């Protein structure tokens, strides 16, 4: 079956930073499941189905084994249901590490079978966030350097009145 990694997140919307982490994870794992969270404590701009669609529309390298899914409930339960081995988390800055480290320890306490692997964001994308993309678009700026075209267009439809 091989090593299966779960990359969870709200992906509201997906950015080139997320895409970078996914592509790099596919080099380490046999399969990467990009898992869109239903309830992430945030008020998402896009529905779960829209967020999944954005990810599915990304042009992945041929032969890349990526599955797009969604989940509710505890992440460790989802990872075990998917027969996953590892949770992949991207880190942009030291401020991300504190929260992610805490979550990794909690997940390990909930299930010793689930490991967490941190991937540092590439320097090109270390400053990107979905929230910033929404702000740029709402102020009528271009996010073309930060998100795929289909995502930028969807942001414009939602945010520019």
C-alpha positions as a printed Julia matrix, in Angstrom:
161×3 Matrix{Float64}:
   0.0    0.0     0.0
   2.84   2.41    0.74
   3.11   5.52    2.83
   0.02   7.71    2.84
   0.24  11.32    4.02
  -2.71  13.52    4.91
  -2.35  17.25    4.3
  -5.28  18.84    6.15
  -6.36  22.46    6.04
  -9.12  24.89    5.32
  -7.64  25.82    1.9
  -9.9   28.88    1.77
  -8.62  29.25   -0.91
  -5.62  27.19   -1.97
  -2.48  29.24   -2.7
   0.78  28.51   -4.46
   2.23  27.99   -0.98
  -0.17  25.09   -0.36
   0.55  23.73   -3.84
   4.29  23.84   -3.13
   3.85  21.8     0.06
   1.63  19.26   -1.75
   4.11  18.82   -4.61
   7.0   18.38   -2.23
   5.05  15.88   -0.11
   4.38  13.76   -3.22
   8.14  13.28   -3.53
   8.26  11.73   -0.05
   5.01   9.75    0.11
   3.34   7.25   -2.19
   0.02   9.07   -1.86
  -0.98  12.5    -0.52
  -4.56  13.1     0.54
  -5.39  16.8     0.56
  -8.13  16.93    3.19
 -10.37  20.0     3.29
 -11.67  20.63    6.79
 -15.37  21.34    7.26
 -15.14  23.13   10.6
 -11.81  24.8    11.15
 -12.87  27.44   13.66
 -12.9   29.9    10.79
 -15.74  31.38    8.77
 -14.83  30.17    5.27
 -15.52  32.29    2.21
 -15.93  29.21    0.01
 -17.93  26.02    0.56
 -16.16  22.71    1.07
 -17.16  21.66   -2.45
 -15.75  24.88   -3.95
 -12.47  24.47   -2.05
 -12.16  20.85   -3.18
 -12.87  21.88   -6.77
 -10.12  24.53   -6.67
  -7.62  21.86   -5.6
  -8.84  19.37   -8.21
  -8.41  22.01  -10.96
  -4.71  22.51  -10.18
  -2.48  21.11  -12.91
  -0.49  18.44  -11.11
   2.49  16.65  -12.63
   1.52  13.46  -14.46
   1.74  10.37  -12.31
   1.29  12.38   -9.12
  -0.79  10.41   -6.64
  -2.99  13.07   -5.04
  -6.47  12.52   -3.67
  -8.74  15.42   -2.71
 -11.18  14.72    0.1
 -12.91  16.46    2.98
 -13.34  15.58    6.62
 -15.15  16.45    9.82
 -14.23  15.55   13.36
 -10.87  14.64   14.81
  -8.0   14.66   12.35
  -6.38  11.53   13.84
  -9.62   9.57   13.36
  -9.71  10.67    9.73
  -6.03   9.75    9.2
  -6.62   6.26   10.58
  -9.78   5.8     8.45
  -7.74   6.7     5.35
  -5.01   4.26    6.46
  -2.61   7.18    6.63
   0.75   7.18    8.36
   1.6   10.85    8.58
   0.03  14.3     8.85
   1.89  16.86    6.73
   1.89  20.45    7.94
   3.47  23.42    6.25
   5.36  26.02    8.26
   5.84  29.58    7.05
   7.35  31.24   10.11
   8.24  30.68   13.74
   4.73  31.81   14.71
   3.27  28.83   12.79
   5.57  26.42   14.61
   4.21  27.06   18.11
   0.62  26.25   17.13
   1.57  23.32   14.87
   3.88  21.84   17.51
   1.04  21.94   20.05
  -1.35  20.26   17.59
   1.23  17.57   16.75
   1.66  16.72   20.42
  -2.09  16.56   20.99
  -2.54  14.34   17.93
   0.24  12.04   19.13
  -1.46  11.77   22.52
  -4.77  10.93   20.8
  -3.1    8.29   18.58
   0.49   7.11   18.76
   0.03   5.63   15.27
  -0.11   9.08   13.65
   3.08  11.06   13.12
   3.37  14.68   12.04
   5.89  15.88    9.48
   6.61  19.57    9.08
   7.64  20.96    5.7
   9.07  24.45    5.59
   7.41  26.66    3.02
   9.68  27.56    0.13
  11.11  31.06    0.49
   9.06  32.15   -2.52
   5.85  31.34   -0.63
   6.74  31.78    3.03
   4.69  34.95    3.37
   1.49  33.74    1.64
  -1.79  33.22    3.44
  -5.33  32.7     2.21
  -6.43  35.64    4.34
  -3.97  37.96    2.57
  -5.23  36.78   -0.83
  -8.77  37.74    0.16
  -7.57  41.16    1.28
  -5.64  41.82   -1.93
  -8.63  40.93   -4.09
 -11.12  42.89   -1.97
  -8.89  45.96   -2.47
  -8.98  45.27   -6.24
  -5.38  44.11   -6.45
  -3.97  41.21   -8.43
  -3.28  37.87   -6.75
  -2.02  36.26   -9.97
   1.43  35.66   -8.49
  -0.04  33.93   -5.44
  -2.96  31.74   -6.57
  -3.97  29.87   -9.73
  -6.06  31.83  -12.23
  -9.26  29.91  -11.49
  -8.89  30.75   -7.79
  -8.24  34.43   -8.45
 -11.35  34.61  -10.63
 -13.48  32.92   -7.94
 -12.13  35.35   -5.32
 -13.07  38.3    -7.53
 -16.62  36.95   -7.99
 -17.08  36.6    -4.23
 -15.33  39.75   -3.03
 -15.72  42.48   -5.63
 -19.17  44.0    -5.76
